[in-house]
Amino acid sequence: MSYTQIVEQGKRDKALAFYLENGTTFYIDEDYCTNPTCGCNHVLLRFLDVRTIQENAKAAFSFRLDIETGKITDREINNKRIGANRLIDEFVNDLDNETLDRFRQHLSQAKQYGRQHYLDYIPEQVMDAIAEGDITPHAAIFGSADMGALAFQCSSNDYLVLDYYNMDPQCFRHCAYLQFIKIKHKQRTQDVLFSIVLELSSSEYTIEDIHCNPEEAHELVNYFIRSKDALKVLKQHYSQMKSTSREVRKKHGGRLKQQQPKPVTVGRNDPCPCGSGKKYKHCCLKSTLRP
């Protein structure tokens, strides 16, 4: 989307202009990816001649700029008489830190816009998972912007926690499903160590699918949950995911109803369908019996 569509008039920065020695002036339109799950660092710069500018006008030339590396891709030249390749190289070579910081800020605003309109970006397979009430990763909907808060270092090793949530609106368990991953920088690999079900209100947890020493797993979990910031982020993510489930079903209710599986009868002593591993009577049955 164009930066002018992302930020309201009166709150946005003034547009950039590019001046040629012959008096020609180009208005520079900045287009950004607003998908919150995309980690791109690009801005598409479209150079529009102010003498012929109009709605949906074709740019004299355009290119995609990687804000972090300065690499140029996707050059498109519609006016070959002005020496566009030379002008592009000149523009990029003269970029200063102030302009690059501008692009970074605008990209951040674009991603924030995307997070506020996240329903427009939910992939089809994630929609299906929500329809089925599956356990879904927060990053699949809202991207990786908050993942830094779920990374930590313990005993000189780096770890990352991926958080998943039950999207069934009938499940009232206040919990997160967490996957602990060890980052091996030298080998450039990641090892999944274990998973837990964490009760967000009490910080009680159950370890599942373990691939390491149980003592190491407990040490990592206790180190992680002592971080107030991490728990705060998880609680925020829980609320976001439950809200997403409700909003998606409200917006696409008709389609989702057709995709939902047939209801099944769950006995009191059967495993809870939410996947907690507990008996139904000790888990979601309590919530369904609330007045």
SEMI-316219 format. One record per atom (N, C-alpha, C): residue in three letters; chain; atom name; z, x, y. Coordinates in steps of 0.02 Angstrom, whole numbers. Each point is the difference from the previous one (the first is absolute). Last residue first. Example, Ala and Ser with C-alpha at 12.3 -4.5 7.8 and 13.67 -1.06 7.14 Angstrom:
type	mol	atom	zz	xx	yy
SER	A	N	354	642	-112
SER	A	CA	3	42	59
SER	A	C	37	-39	55
ALA	A	N	-4	15	-286
ALA	A	CA	0	-45	59
ALA	A	C	0	45	60
//
This chain:
type	mol	atom	zz	xx	yy
PRO	A	N	1754	-1125	-1052
PRO	A	CA	-13	-65	31
PRO	A	C	-47	8	59
ARG	A	N	-6	164	-219
ARG	A	CA	34	-8	64
ARG	A	C	-16	-66	32
LEU	A	N	-89	95	-208
LEU	A	CA	51	-51	-4
LEU	A	C	38	-11	65
THR	A	N	-170	169	-37
THR	A	CA	-32	-65	-5
THR	A	C	50	-58	-2
SER	A	N	76	227	4
SER	A	CA	-31	-18	64
SER	A	C	-31	-69	-3
LYS	A	N	94	93	-196
LYS	A	CA	53	-14	48
LYS	A	C	-29	-24	67
LEU	A	N	-145	74	-172
LEU	A	CA	25	-67	-13
LEU	A	C	54	-19	51
CYS	A	N	-99	221	-12
CYS	A	CA	-29	-49	46
CYS	A	C	22	-71	-13
CYS	A	N	141	173	-123
CYS	A	CA	-46	23	53
CYS	A	C	-23	-58	42
HIS	A	N	133	-7	-206
HIS	A	CA	36	48	43
HIS	A	C	-42	23	59
LYS	A	N	-85	-150	-165
LYS	A	CA	61	-32	24
LYS	A	C	40	45	46
TYR	A	N	-199	80	-111
TYR	A	CA	-16	-48	52
TYR	A	C	63	-31	30
LYS	A	N	13	246	-103
LYS	A	CA	-11	-67	-26
LYS	A	C	-10	-48	59
LYS	A	N	-71	253	42
LYS	A	CA	60	-39	-13
LYS	A	C	-18	-66	-32
GLY	A	N	-160	159	81
GLY	A	CA	28	24	-63
GLY	A	C	64	-37	-19
SER	A	N	-164	-28	191
SER	A	CA	60	39	13
SER	A	C	29	32	-64
GLY	A	N	-200	-154	51
GLY	A	CA	-7	69	-22
GLY	A	C	61	43	9
CYS	A	N	-53	-245	36
CYS	A	CA	-10	43	59
CYS	A	C	-6	73	-19
PRO	A	N	48	-185	-155
PRO	A	CA	-71	12	14
PRO	A	C	-13	43	61
CYS	A	N	218	10	-171
CYS	A	CA	-20	-32	63
CYS	A	C	-73	16	15
PRO	A	N	96	-15	-253
PRO	A	CA	-7	48	55
PRO	A	C	-24	-35	63
ASP	A	N	134	-156	-168
ASP	A	CA	-62	38	0
ASP	A	C	0	51	56
ASN	A	N	170	-171	-47
ASN	A	CA	12	66	-29
ASN	A	C	-64	43	-5
ARG	A	N	-2	-226	87
ARG	A	CA	54	33	35
ARG	A	C	10	71	-24
GLY	A	N	-246	-101	-23
GLY	A	CA	67	-18	-23
GLY	A	C	54	40	36
VAL	A	N	-253	-85	76
VAL	A	CA	40	60	-10
VAL	A	C	70	-22	-20
THR	A	N	-271	-99	12
THR	A	CA	70	-16	-5
THR	A	C	39	63	-16
VAL	A	N	-237	-20	143
VAL	A	CA	27	9	-67
VAL	A	C	74	-15	2
PRO	A	N	-243	-55	153
PRO	A	CA	72	12	-4
PRO	A	C	22	6	-73
LYS	A	N	-246	76	80
LYS	A	CA	35	-61	-18
LYS	A	C	75	14	-6
PRO	A	N	-140	156	167
PRO	A	CA	3	-15	-71
PRO	A	C	38	-65	-12
GLN	A	N	-145	53	225
GLN	A	CA	66	8	-28
GLN	A	C	1	-19	-73
GLN	A	N	-190	-18	151
GLN	A	CA	7	62	-35
GLN	A	C	67	7	-35
GLN	A	N	-63	-187	138
GLN	A	CA	-45	2	-56
GLN	A	C	10	62	-42
LYS	A	N	120	-26	201
LYS	A	CA	25	-47	-50
LYS	A	C	-44	0	-62
LEU	A	N	-62	127	191
LEU	A	CA	52	32	-40
LEU	A	C	26	-48	-54
ARG	A	N	-160	-75	160
ARG	A	CA	-30	49	-46
ARG	A	C	53	29	-46
GLY	A	N	73	-150	167
GLY	A	CA	-44	-33	-48
GLY	A	C	-28	47	-51
GLY	A	N	138	86	179
GLY	A	CA	34	-39	-51
GLY	A	C	-45	-31	-51
HIS	A	N	-9	167	196
HIS	A	CA	-49	-6	-54
HIS	A	C	28	-42	-57
LYS	A	N	126	34	201
LYS	A	CA	-68	8	25
LYS	A	C	-52	-14	-54
LYS	A	N	232	-4	-53
LYS	A	CA	-12	-52	50
LYS	A	C	-73	2	23
ARG	A	N	77	165	-147
ARG	A	CA	-4	-64	-35
ARG	A	C	-13	-57	49
VAL	A	N	32	213	89
VAL	A	CA	-61	0	-40
VAL	A	C	-8	-67	-35
GLU	A	N	198	38	120
GLU	A	CA	-57	-8	45
GLU	A	C	-66	-4	-39
ARG	A	N	205	41	-117
ARG	A	CA	-2	-68	27
ARG	A	C	-62	-11	43
SER	A	N	36	215	-88
SER	A	CA	-11	-48	-54
SER	A	C	-6	-71	26
THR	A	N	60	169	152
THR	A	CA	-70	4	-19
THR	A	C	-17	-50	-55
SER	A	N	224	26	63
SER	A	CA	-37	-37	51
SER	A	C	-75	0	-15
LYS	A	N	137	127	-138
LYS	A	CA	14	-70	-11
LYS	A	C	-37	-44	50
MET	A	N	-13	233	30
MET	A	CA	-36	-20	-60
MET	A	C	12	-74	-16
GLN	A	N	116	99	182
GLN	A	CA	-72	-3	14
GLN	A	C	-38	-26	-61
SER	A	N	231	40	-23
SER	A	CA	-13	-59	43
SER	A	C	-74	-8	14
TYR	A	N	65	192	-118
TYR	A	CA	14	-59	-41
TYR	A	C	-17	-64	41
HIS	A	N	-6	207	111
HIS	A	CA	-59	-10	-42
HIS	A	C	8	-62	-44
GLN	A	N	183	66	132
GLN	A	CA	-54	-24	43
GLN	A	C	-63	-15	-42
LYS	A	N	178	99	-110
LYS	A	CA	18	-69	17
LYS	A	C	-54	-31	46
LEU	A	N	-20	228	-55
LEU	A	CA	-11	-41	-59
LEU	A	C	15	-74	14
VAL	A	N	47	161	168
VAL	A	CA	-72	-9	-9
VAL	A	C	-15	-46	-59
LYS	A	N	223	60	35
LYS	A	CA	-22	-43	55
LYS	A	C	-75	-14	-7
LEU	A	N	97	154	-146
LEU	A	CA	19	-68	-17
LEU	A	C	-23	-49	53
ALA	A	N	-35	228	44
ALA	A	CA	-40	-21	-57
ALA	A	C	15	-73	-19
ASP	A	N	130	103	169
ASP	A	CA	-68	-13	23
ASP	A	C	-44	-26	-57
LYS	A	N	221	72	-44
LYS	A	CA	-1	-66	32
LYS	A	C	-70	-17	23
SER	A	N	77	165	-202
SER	A	CA	-36	1	64
SER	A	C	-3	-71	28
ARG	A	N	88	49	-214
ARG	A	CA	49	17	52
ARG	A	C	-32	2	69
ILE	A	N	-125	-34	-203
ILE	A	CA	29	-61	28
ILE	A	C	56	13	50
PHE	A	N	-114	186	-111
PHE	A	CA	-47	-42	38
PHE	A	C	35	-59	33
TYR	A	N	120	143	-147
TYR	A	CA	-18	36	61
TYR	A	C	-43	-43	46
ASN	A	N	52	-83	-212
ASN	A	CA	59	-1	43
ASN	A	C	-13	36	65
VAL	A	N	-171	4	-163
VAL	A	CA	10	-68	26
VAL	A	C	59	-2	48
LEU	A	N	-43	203	-112
LEU	A	CA	-51	-15	50
LEU	A	C	9	-69	30
GLU	A	N	143	67	-176
GLU	A	CA	12	41	59
GLU	A	C	-50	-16	56
HIS	A	N	-27	-102	-212
HIS	A	CA	57	-29	37
HIS	A	C	14	40	64
ALA	A	N	-167	86	-143
ALA	A	CA	-20	-64	29
ALA	A	C	56	-31	41
GLU	A	N	44	196	-123
GLU	A	CA	-43	14	59
GLU	A	C	-20	-65	34
GLU	A	N	116	-18	-201
GLU	A	CA	45	24	53
GLU	A	C	-39	15	64
PRO	A	N	-121	-63	-197
PRO	A	CA	35	-56	33
PRO	A	C	47	22	56
ASN	A	N	-226	134	-67
ASN	A	CA	70	-1	-20
ASN	A	C	37	-57	35
CYS	A	N	-255	-46	-20
CYS	A	CA	37	60	19
CYS	A	C	71	-6	-27
HIS	A	N	-171	-175	3
HIS	A	CA	-36	58	-27
HIS	A	C	34	66	20
ILE	A	N	37	-297	-17
ILE	A	CA	22	66	22
ILE	A	C	-37	56	-36
ASP	A	N	11	-268	32
ASP	A	CA	-59	43	-10
ASP	A	C	13	72	22
GLU	A	N	184	-149	100
GLU	A	CA	-50	-19	-50
GLU	A	C	-54	53	-6
ILE	A	N	268	-62	111
ILE	A	CA	-53	48	-10
ILE	A	C	-46	-24	-57
THR	A	N	163	-133	186
THR	A	CA	-13	9	-72
THR	A	C	-59	46	-8
TYR	A	N	199	-64	208
TYR	A	CA	-68	12	-25
TYR	A	C	0	7	-75
GLU	A	N	146	-75	251
GLU	A	CA	2	10	-72
GLU	A	C	-72	7	-26
SER	A	N	69	-50	231
SER	A	CA	-22	67	-18
SER	A	C	9	16	-75
SER	A	N	33	-213	134
SER	A	CA	58	36	-29
SER	A	C	-15	73	-15
SER	A	N	-164	-149	100
SER	A	CA	63	-21	32
SER	A	C	60	41	-24
LEU	A	N	-226	27	-87
LEU	A	CA	5	23	69
LEU	A	C	66	-18	33
GLU	A	N	-76	60	-258
GLU	A	CA	26	-58	36
GLU	A	C	15	21	72
LEU	A	N	-178	114	-179
LEU	A	CA	56	9	46
LEU	A	C	18	-65	34
VAL	A	N	-133	117	-223
VAL	A	CA	5	-64	35
VAL	A	C	63	5	42
ILE	A	N	-165	211	-92
ILE	A	CA	63	-38	1
ILE	A	C	-11	-69	30
SER	A	N	-137	233	-127
SER	A	CA	0	-58	44
SER	A	C	68	-33	-2
PHE	A	N	-111	267	-46
PHE	A	CA	32	-60	-26
PHE	A	C	-8	-56	51
LEU	A	N	-123	214	8
LEU	A	CA	60	17	-38
LEU	A	C	32	-61	-33
VAL	A	N	-255	89	85
VAL	A	CA	43	-59	2
VAL	A	C	60	12	-45
ASP	A	N	-157	186	131
ASP	A	CA	27	-23	-64
ASP	A	C	44	-61	11
GLN	A	N	-215	148	127
GLN	A	CA	58	-44	9
GLN	A	C	22	-25	-69
THR	A	N	-153	225	116
THR	A	CA	7	-57	-45
THR	A	C	62	-40	18
ARG	A	N	-92	227	71
ARG	A	CA	-34	-57	32
ARG	A	C	-1	-61	-45
GLN	A	N	105	225	-27
GLN	A	CA	-48	-27	-48
GLN	A	C	-42	-57	28
LYS	A	N	164	98	138
LYS	A	CA	-41	56	-25
LYS	A	C	-53	-25	-48
HIS	A	N	161	-156	87
HIS	A	CA	-49	23	50
HIS	A	C	-46	55	-27
LYS	A	N	138	-211	-103
LYS	A	CA	-9	70	-17
LYS	A	C	-55	29	44
ILE	A	N	176	-227	-3
ILE	A	CA	-60	32	28
ILE	A	C	0	74	-18
LYS	A	N	112	-236	-112
LYS	A	CA	13	69	21
LYS	A	C	-66	31	22
ILE	A	N	97	-267	-14
ILE	A	CA	-54	47	-14
ILE	A	C	19	69	26
PHE	A	N	98	-268	-63
PHE	A	CA	17	65	27
PHE	A	C	-51	52	-24
GLN	A	N	12	-281	43
GLN	A	CA	-27	52	-43
GLN	A	C	13	68	32
LEU	A	N	103	-272	18
LEU	A	CA	-15	65	29
LEU	A	C	-23	50	-53
TYR	A	N	46	-274	73
TYR	A	CA	-17	39	-59
TYR	A	C	-27	67	25
ALA	A	N	178	-191	114
ALA	A	CA	-62	39	5
ALA	A	C	-10	38	-65
CYS	A	N	149	-239	90
CYS	A	CA	-6	66	-31
CYS	A	C	-68	32	13
HIS	A	N	141	-231	13
HIS	A	CA	-6	44	58
HIS	A	C	-3	72	-24
ARG	A	N	-65	-249	-117
ARG	A	CA	37	63	-7
ARG	A	C	-15	45	60
PHE	A	N	-90	-224	-57
PHE	A	CA	42	11	58
PHE	A	C	42	64	-6
CYS	A	N	-240	-137	-92
CYS	A	CA	50	51	-18
CYS	A	C	40	19	62
GLN	A	N	-185	-152	5
GLN	A	CA	57	-32	-33
GLN	A	C	53	50	-23
PRO	A	N	-213	60	101
PRO	A	CA	44	-31	51
PRO	A	C	61	-34	-31
ASP	A	N	-142	219	-86
ASP	A	CA	12	-69	-20
ASP	A	C	47	-33	50
MET	A	N	-70	234	-4
MET	A	CA	-33	-45	47
MET	A	C	6	-73	-21
ASN	A	N	141	248	-28
ASN	A	CA	-22	-59	-37
ASN	A	C	-28	-51	49
TYR	A	N	-3	272	41
TYR	A	CA	40	-60	9
TYR	A	C	-30	-58	-39
TYR	A	N	9	298	40
TYR	A	CA	-35	-60	-22
TYR	A	C	46	-60	7
ASP	A	N	-25	281	86
ASP	A	CA	38	-61	-7
ASP	A	C	-45	-60	-14
LEU	A	N	21	289	-23
LEU	A	CA	-46	-55	11
LEU	A	C	37	-65	-13
VAL	A	N	74	266	66
VAL	A	CA	18	-63	-33
VAL	A	C	-52	-53	19
LEU	A	N	22	289	-15
LEU	A	CA	-26	-59	35
LEU	A	C	18	-61	-41
TYR	A	N	79	282	32
TYR	A	CA	-9	-61	-39
TYR	A	C	-27	-55	45
ASP	A	N	51	292	-23
ASP	A	CA	-22	-57	39
ASP	A	C	-15	-59	-45
ASN	A	N	176	227	-16
ASN	A	CA	-59	-34	-26
ASN	A	C	-16	-60	43
SER	A	N	196	145	22
SER	A	CA	-60	37	19
SER	A	C	-64	-29	-29
SER	A	N	214	-110	-23
SER	A	CA	0	63	-38
SER	A	C	-66	38	9
CYS	A	N	-41	-218	100
CYS	A	CA	63	9	-36
CYS	A	C	-5	62	-43
GLN	A	N	-132	-166	205
GLN	A	CA	5	65	-33
GLN	A	C	68	6	-31
PHE	A	N	-178	-218	74
PHE	A	CA	62	37	10
PHE	A	C	-2	66	-38
ALA	A	N	-139	-252	88
ALA	A	CA	-5	67	-29
ALA	A	C	64	38	15
LEU	A	N	-52	-220	82
LEU	A	CA	19	-4	-70
LEU	A	C	-11	66	-36
ALA	A	N	-60	-37	229
ALA	A	CA	71	-16	-2
ALA	A	C	26	-4	-72
GLY	A	N	-231	33	45
GLY	A	CA	38	60	17
GLY	A	C	74	-11	-3
MET	A	N	-162	-176	-26
MET	A	CA	17	36	-61
MET	A	C	39	64	13
ASP	A	N	-101	-179	149
ASP	A	CA	73	8	-7
ASP	A	C	20	44	-59
ALA	A	N	-234	-48	54
ALA	A	CA	32	21	62
ALA	A	C	74	14	-7
SER	A	N	-193	-70	-157
SER	A	CA	49	53	-13
SER	A	C	40	22	61
GLY	A	N	-116	-256	-65
GLY	A	CA	-19	70	8
GLY	A	C	59	48	-8
PHE	A	N	-10	-248	-28
PHE	A	CA	16	25	67
PHE	A	C	-17	73	11
ILE	A	N	-47	-120	-208
ILE	A	CA	-11	-50	52
ILE	A	C	8	30	69
ALA	A	N	34	127	-199
ALA	A	CA	-64	-33	-14
ALA	A	C	-17	-51	54
ALA	A	N	210	122	-6
ALA	A	CA	-55	37	30
ALA	A	C	-67	-34	-12
HIS	A	N	201	-83	-102
HIS	A	CA	-1	-14	72
HIS	A	C	-61	33	32
PRO	A	N	-4	-70	-262
PRO	A	CA	25	53	45
PRO	A	C	-8	-19	74
THR	A	N	43	-175	-211
THR	A	CA	-53	30	40
THR	A	C	28	54	46
ILE	A	N	40	-183	-225
ILE	A	CA	34	51	38
ILE	A	C	-53	42	35
ASP	A	N	-60	-257	-61
ASP	A	CA	12	65	-29
ASP	A	C	41	45	45
GLY	A	N	-94	-240	5
GLY	A	CA	71	16	9
GLY	A	C	18	67	-28
GLU	A	N	-220	-114	17
GLU	A	CA	34	1	-65
GLU	A	C	75	13	6
ALA	A	N	-138	2	193
ALA	A	CA	-9	-65	-31
ALA	A	C	37	-5	-66
ILE	A	N	-8	206	109
ILE	A	CA	45	-45	35
ILE	A	C	-4	-70	-30
ALA	A	N	-150	159	-80
ALA	A	CA	68	18	-21
ALA	A	C	51	-46	33
ASP	A	N	-225	-21	65
ASP	A	CA	10	-26	-68
ASP	A	C	70	15	-25
MET	A	N	-63	90	206
MET	A	CA	6	-72	6
MET	A	C	13	-31	-68
VAL	A	N	-50	224	4
VAL	A	CA	69	-11	22
VAL	A	C	13	-74	10
GLN	A	N	-217	68	-55
GLN	A	CA	43	10	-58
GLN	A	C	74	-9	18
GLU	A	N	-165	-13	172
GLU	A	CA	-4	-57	-45
GLU	A	C	47	8	-59
PRO	A	N	66	119	233
PRO	A	CA	-55	3	-49
PRO	A	C	3	-58	-50
ILE	A	N	90	1	259
ILE	A	CA	26	2	-68
ILE	A	C	-58	0	-50
TYR	A	N	-8	-16	247
TYR	A	CA	-17	62	-33
TYR	A	C	24	4	-72
ASP	A	N	40	-177	169
ASP	A	CA	-73	10	0
ASP	A	C	-22	60	-42
LEU	A	N	230	-57	40
LEU	A	CA	-30	-47	-47
LEU	A	C	-76	9	-4
TYR	A	N	143	122	155
TYR	A	CA	-9	29	-66
TYR	A	C	-34	-48	-49
HIS	A	N	57	27	252
HIS	A	CA	-49	-46	-28
HIS	A	C	-17	19	-72
GLN	A	N	156	126	123
GLN	A	CA	17	-67	25
GLN	A	C	-47	-53	-27
ARG	A	N	-38	227	-50
ARG	A	CA	62	-21	-33
ARG	A	C	22	-70	22
GLY	A	N	-188	101	105
GLY	A	CA	-15	-18	-69
GLY	A	C	62	-24	-37
TYR	A	N	25	84	217
TYR	A	CA	-35	-64	2
TYR	A	C	-15	-24	-70
GLN	A	N	86	212	19
GLN	A	CA	53	-49	14
GLN	A	C	-31	-70	4
LYS	A	N	-146	179	-22
LYS	A	CA	35	-11	-63
LYS	A	C	56	-51	9
ALA	A	N	-116	65	192
ALA	A	CA	-45	-36	-44
ALA	A	C	33	-16	-66
GLN	A	N	112	136	156
GLN	A	CA	0	-70	22
GLN	A	C	-44	-43	-44
SER	A	N	1	231	-38
SER	A	CA	65	-28	-19
SER	A	C	4	-74	20
LEU	A	N	-188	118	70
LEU	A	CA	-3	-10	-72
LEU	A	C	66	-31	-25
HIS	A	N	-9	65	223
HIS	A	CA	-41	-60	-10
HIS	A	C	-7	-16	-75
GLN	A	N	111	199	63
GLN	A	CA	39	-58	20
GLN	A	C	-38	-65	-13
ARG	A	N	-113	202	-38
ARG	A	CA	53	-9	-49
ARG	A	C	42	-61	16
PHE	A	N	-167	64	154
PHE	A	CA	-29	-27	-61
PHE	A	C	53	-13	-53
ARG	A	N	70	107	196
ARG	A	CA	-21	-69	15
ARG	A	C	-28	-33	-63
ASP	A	N	49	227	-8
ASP	A	CA	61	-40	-4
ASP	A	C	-14	-73	15
LEU	A	N	-176	150	27
LEU	A	CA	15	-7	-71
LEU	A	C	64	-41	-10
THR	A	N	-61	56	219
THR	A	CA	-46	-50	-27
THR	A	C	13	-11	-74
GLU	A	N	126	165	107
GLU	A	CA	16	-65	30
GLU	A	C	-44	-54	-29
ASN	A	N	-37	229	-55
ASN	A	CA	56	-31	-37
ASN	A	C	18	-69	27
ASP	A	N	-253	79	34
ASP	A	CA	65	31	14
ASP	A	C	54	-37	-38
LEU	A	N	-286	43	-19
LEU	A	CA	57	-44	-9
LEU	A	C	65	38	13
ASP	A	N	-235	81	2
ASP	A	CA	40	-4	61
ASP	A	C	62	-46	-7
ASN	A	N	-163	35	-176
ASN	A	CA	25	67	18
ASN	A	C	46	-2	61
VAL	A	N	-111	-199	-70
VAL	A	CA	52	19	-48
VAL	A	C	30	68	18
PHE	A	N	-183	-81	130
PHE	A	CA	59	-43	8
PHE	A	C	57	23	-45
GLU	A	N	-208	109	-21
GLU	A	CA	32	17	64
GLU	A	C	64	-41	10
ASP	A	N	-137	-48	-185
ASP	A	CA	34	64	-9
ASP	A	C	37	21	63
ILE	A	N	-130	-194	14
ILE	A	CA	56	-10	-46
ILE	A	C	39	64	-9
LEU	A	N	-198	8	125
LEU	A	CA	52	-33	37
LEU	A	C	62	-12	-44
ARG	A	N	-194	90	-99
ARG	A	CA	29	49	45
ARG	A	C	58	-31	39
ASN	A	N	-125	-142	-136
ASN	A	CA	38	48	-42
ASN	A	C	34	52	43
ALA	A	N	-145	-161	105
ALA	A	CA	66	-25	-20
ALA	A	C	40	50	-41
GLY	A	N	-213	-14	157
GLY	A	CA	30	57	-34
GLY	A	C	70	-15	-24
ILE	A	N	-160	-154	109
ILE	A	CA	54	29	40
ILE	A	C	32	61	-33
ARG	A	N	-178	-150	-89
ARG	A	CA	-26	35	59
ARG	A	C	54	37	39
LYS	A	N	18	-150	-199
LYS	A	CA	-15	70	-17
LYS	A	C	-22	40	61
ASN	A	N	147	-226	-68
ASN	A	CA	-40	24	57
ASN	A	C	-12	74	-9
ASN	A	N	123	-111	-163
ASN	A	CA	-50	-52	14
ASN	A	C	-43	17	60
ILE	A	N	173	117	-199
ILE	A	CA	-32	11	65
ILE	A	C	-55	-52	8
GLU	A	N	235	70	-153
GLU	A	CA	-55	-49	5
GLU	A	C	-29	5	71
ARG	A	N	181	135	-191
ARG	A	CA	-36	-1	64
ARG	A	C	-56	-52	-2
ASP	A	N	194	63	-163
ASP	A	CA	-34	-63	16
ASP	A	C	-31	0	70
THR	A	N	188	181	-26
THR	A	CA	-41	-30	-52
THR	A	C	-35	-62	29
ILE	A	N	164	237	70
ILE	A	CA	-44	-54	21
ILE	A	C	-41	-25	-60
LYS	A	N	253	137	47
LYS	A	CA	-63	-4	-37
LYS	A	C	-39	-62	22
GLY	A	N	228	79	65
GLY	A	CA	-56	9	46
GLY	A	C	-68	-5	-33
THR	A	N	238	-28	-86
THR	A	CA	-39	60	-17
THR	A	C	-56	14	50
GLU	A	N	153	-189	27
GLU	A	CA	42	57	-20
GLU	A	C	-41	64	-11
ILE	A	N	-100	-213	57
ILE	A	CA	44	19	54
ILE	A	C	40	62	-16
ASP	A	N	-248	-78	-78
ASP	A	CA	66	7	-31
ASP	A	C	48	28	51
LEU	A	N	-231	-144	48
LEU	A	CA	38	61	12
LEU	A	C	66	-3	-38
ARG	A	N	-267	-116	14
ARG	A	CA	68	-9	-23
ARG	A	C	36	67	4
PHE	A	N	-217	-107	150
PHE	A	CA	21	44	-54
PHE	A	C	73	-15	-18
SER	A	N	-241	-82	162
SER	A	CA	69	-9	-22
SER	A	C	15	51	-55
PHE	A	N	-191	-87	215
PHE	A	CA	16	40	-59
PHE	A	C	74	-11	-17
ALA	A	N	-110	-146	144
ALA	A	CA	-52	52	4
ALA	A	C	9	49	-57
ALA	A	N	85	-253	-35
ALA	A	CA	19	63	32
ALA	A	C	-58	48	3
LYS	A	N	-12	-273	5
LYS	A	CA	-5	55	-47
LYS	A	C	15	65	38
ALA	A	N	100	-252	60
ALA	A	CA	-53	49	16
ALA	A	C	2	56	-51
ASN	A	N	138	-212	29
ASN	A	CA	-34	21	-62
ASN	A	C	-57	48	13
GLU	A	N	68	-100	221
GLU	A	CA	36	-17	-62
GLU	A	C	-43	16	-61
GLN	A	N	-55	148	205
GLN	A	CA	8	-71	-6
GLN	A	C	36	-14	-65
ILE	A	N	-111	218	168
ILE	A	CA	53	-26	-43
ILE	A	C	4	-76	3
THR	A	N	-144	174	111
THR	A	CA	-29	-51	-45
THR	A	C	53	-33	-43
ARG	A	N	49	171	162
ARG	A	CA	-54	-36	34
ARG	A	C	-28	-56	-43
VAL	A	N	171	157	-75
VAL	A	CA	27	-53	43
VAL	A	C	-54	-40	35
ASP	A	N	-7	122	-244
ASP	A	CA	-26	12	67
ASP	A	C	22	-57	45
LEU	A	N	129	85	-224
LEU	A	CA	-42	-54	26
LEU	A	C	-19	15	72
PHE	A	N	109	114	-242
PHE	A	CA	-17	16	70
PHE	A	C	-52	-50	25
ARG	A	N	203	18	-202
ARG	A	CA	-67	-28	16
ARG	A	C	-13	9	74
LEU	A	N	173	92	-213
LEU	A	CA	-14	1	72
LEU	A	C	-72	-21	12
LEU	A	N	205	-18	-196
LEU	A	CA	-72	-5	9
LEU	A	C	-13	-6	75
VAL	A	N	211	113	-146
VAL	A	CA	-19	-45	54
VAL	A	C	-76	1	4
HIS	A	N	203	73	-199
HIS	A	CA	-64	2	35
HIS	A	C	-1	-48	60
ASN	A	N	152	66	-202
ASN	A	CA	17	28	67
ASN	A	C	-62	2	44
CYS	A	N	102	-144	-240
CYS	A	CA	-51	38	36
CYS	A	C	25	23	68
GLY	A	N	99	-131	-201
GLY	A	CA	30	57	34
GLY	A	C	-49	42	40
CYS	A	N	37	-272	-89
CYS	A	CA	-47	56	3
CYS	A	C	32	57	40
THR	A	N	96	-220	-30
THR	A	CA	5	37	-63
THR	A	C	-46	61	-2
PRO	A	N	9	-162	184
PRO	A	CA	63	37	-3
PRO	A	C	8	41	-64
ASN	A	N	-222	-70	149
ASN	A	CA	28	-14	-65
ASN	A	C	65	39	-9
THR	A	N	-158	6	188
THR	A	CA	64	-35	8
THR	A	C	33	-16	-67
CYS	A	N	-187	184	121
CYS	A	CA	15	-37	-60
CYS	A	C	70	-31	8
TYR	A	N	-159	56	216
TYR	A	CA	50	27	-47
TYR	A	C	5	-45	-61
ASP	A	N	-160	71	240
ASP	A	CA	10	-46	-55
ASP	A	C	46	32	-52
GLU	A	N	-81	25	276
GLU	A	CA	37	30	-55
GLU	A	C	12	-54	-54
ASP	A	N	-184	53	216
ASP	A	CA	36	-50	-37
ASP	A	C	33	33	-61
ILE	A	N	-99	86	248
ILE	A	CA	15	18	-69
ILE	A	C	43	-54	-32
TYR	A	N	-196	27	209
TYR	A	CA	65	-29	-17
TYR	A	C	12	14	-74
PHE	A	N	-165	141	173
PHE	A	CA	11	-36	-63
PHE	A	C	71	-26	-3
THR	A	N	-194	87	197
THR	A	CA	69	-8	-20
THR	A	C	4	-41	-64
THR	A	N	-185	161	161
THR	A	CA	10	-51	-50
THR	A	C	74	-1	-21
GLY	A	N	-103	160	153
GLY	A	CA	30	-60	29
GLY	A	C	12	-56	-49
ASN	A	N	-82	231	-38
ASN	A	CA	-53	-40	33
ASN	A	C	26	-65	29
GLU	A	N	139	154	-125
GLU	A	CA	-20	31	64
GLU	A	C	-52	-41	36
LEU	A	N	174	-125	-163
LEU	A	CA	-52	51	-7
LEU	A	C	-20	26	69
TYR	A	N	235	-126	-115
TYR	A	CA	-48	7	54
TYR	A	C	-50	56	-14
PHE	A	N	186	-183	-120
PHE	A	CA	-32	64	-12
PHE	A	C	-58	5	49
ALA	A	N	251	-148	-38
ALA	A	CA	-70	3	22
ALA	A	C	-26	71	-9
LEU	A	N	217	-182	-90
LEU	A	CA	-27	66	14
LEU	A	C	-72	-6	23
ALA	A	N	195	-194	35
ALA	A	CA	-53	25	-44
ALA	A	C	-22	70	21
LYS	A	N	252	-94	41
LYS	A	CA	-67	-6	29
LYS	A	C	-51	32	-47
ASP	A	N	223	-101	-109
ASP	A	CA	-21	56	43
ASP	A	C	-69	-13	28
ARG	A	N	160	-211	-66
ARG	A	CA	-40	54	-30
ARG	A	C	-15	55	51
LYS	A	N	114	-212	41
LYS	A	CA	45	45	-37
LYS	A	C	-37	60	-28
GLY	A	N	-111	-167	124
GLY	A	CA	59	10	41
GLY	A	C	50	46	-33
GLN	A	N	-160	-137	-156
GLN	A	CA	-19	25	67
GLN	A	C	63	2	43
GLU	A	N	29	21	-266
GLU	A	CA	-13	-48	53
GLU	A	C	-18	33	66
VAL	A	N	-50	103	-247
VAL	A	CA	52	0	51
VAL	A	C	-19	-47	56
ILE	A	N	-145	19	-187
ILE	A	CA	65	12	-31
ILE	A	C	57	-8	50
GLN	A	N	-234	-12	55
GLN	A	CA	20	-60	-36
GLN	A	C	71	6	-28
THR	A	N	-104	180	115
THR	A	CA	6	-54	48
THR	A	C	20	-66	-33
TYR	A	N	-51	196	-128
TYR	A	CA	66	6	32
TYR	A	C	12	-57	49
SER	A	N	-166	-40	-206
SER	A	CA	0	36	64
SER	A	C	71	0	28
MET	A	N	-42	-11	-266
MET	A	CA	0	-41	59
MET	A	C	0	44	62
//
